[in-house]
């Protein structure tokens, strides 16, 4: 049997900088819904979409984001940047691109005195680009969804 993808197979790249993450999630919310006529499903409508990225990093990798914040003048001054989550295990490969990510700090202190592991911090990012998310090179949103949004 061949090697399969695992969390350790992934590299995370934030705006060209390699980041080691303890945990990472990319969550899409798609509010599309079935339409009903007299209580019976009768087609669907496309709803609003949103997405966010949440990463947990150790102090060393948090400092990489601190350097970006310092260059921007503040944490809230950091502009849109892209994430690339790339996993390779020989015969298996996965590439998730998330576009226009803007950070929002969440858990900046998480201390457990009895815990024997490195302290971590969580950073959440809202996805703000109409390019949204691509999975293995295939965009989540259709060209019709993003018509007239790209300059």
Secondary structure, DSSP 8 states (H G I E B T S, - for coil): ------GGGEEEEETTEEE--SEEEEEEEE--EEEEETTEEEEEE---EEEEEEEEEEHHHHHHHHHHHHHHTSSTT---EEEEEEEE-SS-EEEEEEEEEEEEE-------TT--S--EEEEEEEE--TT-EEETTEESS-TTTTTTT--
